[in-house]
Amino acid sequence: MTFTHAHAHPSVGRLVEGYDPDGEVALGGYAGSLTTYGMVLAGIAAAGSASGHQLAERYDLADIALGGLAVHKFTRLLSKSSVAAPVRAPFTSFEGAAGSGEHLESAREGGGIRSTVGKLITCPFCLGVWIGTAYIAGLNLAPRPTRTWAALFAVTAVSDSLQHAYARLRGD
């Protein structure tokens, strides 16, 4: 689906004309994702303001490191793990096992919201922005449970790394 799809305003279509002549990039879906992300940010800001929370002036390096590990692990679980396949199944097609309890999947064909969501939830880099946003929001709105969540997934990420290193040492 190109951005010049029937639902797009004609002037928007003219703005992006020539960007993707073969229609390989779902600009409309990506624009919808960006709009949704902006609305989520506005909602988080409104919730924080209504509850009297202010954004942190700065973040502790330990929170950034802990969060980085946790967000990495959590996005990997959501986007690739076999146990999260039921969450992805409405939006993806199974392609095969990838080892270490992960699946190879692709977004559903045909455009539309299922395809757009499928592209988001199969991409740990894309999903990481959303989960990272939730983590930072959590640090501001509910720091203790957020740090507990982050500790759990950071510990799991370190454990997974050690499992892989051990397997390599043994020649598994």
N, C-alpha and C positions, 0 to 999 in steps of 0.2 A: 504494500500500500504506500503510495506516495503522499506527500503533504498536500498535494493538489487534489486530494480525494474530495468527493462531493460535500463533505461536512466542513471542509476548510473554507474560510472566508476568501473570496477571490484575490483580494490584495495580498494576503499572506502567501497564496500560491505564487503570485508574481515575485515576491521577495525571495523565495527559495528556488525559483525556476532555474534550471540548469545545474543545480547542486548534484542531483542524482538522476540523470536521464534514464537509467535502466530500472529505476524504482527498487533498488536493493536495500535502501535504508528506510525504516519505518519512522519517518520524521513526525508524523501525527501521533504515533504511540509514544515516542520519546518526549514530545511536547506535553502530552498528557501526563507522563511520569514526572516531568519537571514541575508542572502545575500542581500536581498532587503533593509533591515534595514541599513546594512552597506553602501550600495550604497546611500541611502537617507542621512545618516550622512556625507558621502564624498561630496555629492552635496551641502548640507547646508554649510559645511566648505569651499567649493570652491566658493559658492555665497558670503559668508561673506568676504573671502579674496579678491575676485574680486571687491567688493564694498568698501573695505578699513575698514571693521569692524573687531574688535578684540574681542576675547572672554573676558568676564568679569573676573577680577582676583578673585572676590568673589561675592556672591549674598546676597542681603539684606534679613534678616529673614522675613520681611513683604512680600517680593516677593515670598519667598518659601511657607509661610502660605497661601497667596492669591492664588498662583498657585496650591497648593495642593487641596484646596477646589474646585477651578475651574476645574482642571483636573478630579477630582473625579466626579463632576456633569456632565461635558461634556461627559466623557466616559460612564457614566451611561445612559445618553440620547441616545448616539449613539448605545450602546450595548443592551439596554433593552426597551427603550420607544416605545409606540405604534405609535407615530408620525414619528419615524425614521424607522419604519418597511419597507417602500418601498425601503430604502437604503439597508437593510439587506436581503430582500426577494429573490434576485437572488442567495444568498449564504446560506440561512437558510430554515428550515421548521418550521412552526408555531406549537406549542404544546398546547398553552392555555394562558389565561390571568393570570397575576401574581399579580394584584392589583396595586394601586397607579400609574395607567397609564403605566404599564410595561407588557411586554410579556415574556413568556417562549418560547425559540426557540432553535433548535439544528442545527449544521452545516449539510449541504447537504451530503448525503451518496455518496459513490463511489470514494472517493479520488479526486485527481486533485486540480486545483487551486480554484474551487468553494468551495470545502470542506475546504481547508486550510484557505481561506479568511473567510469562515463561522465560523471556530473555533476562528479566531482572533477577529472578530467583535461581537461575542456573549460573549466574555470573558472580562469584564471590567478591570481585572488585566492585561491581555495581551495588550489590547488596550491602557491602561493607560501609558505604556512605550512610545508608539508612540505619543500620545497626549502630554505627558510630554516633550518629545523631541522637539515637535513643540513649546511648550510654552517657553522652555529655549532658543531655537533658536530665537524665537520672541523677547525675552528680549534683546538679543544681536543685532538683526538686525532692529527691530522696536519696541522699548520699550513702547512708549505711546499707540499705538493701542493694543499691547499685554496686557498691564495692564488694559486697558478698557475692553477687552474681558474677562480677568480674573475676574475683578470686577463684571461684569454682571453674570457670572456663579457662583461666590462665593456667591453673594447676593441670587441667586436662590437656592443654596444649603442650606444656612441658613434658607431661607423661607420654603423650603420643610421640613426641620427638625422641624421647629416650627409648621407647618401644622400637622405633625405626632404627635407631643407632644400634641397639642390642641385636636386632635381627640381622643387620649388616655384618656385625662383628662375628656372629655365629655362622654367617653364610646362608641364612635362611632365604 
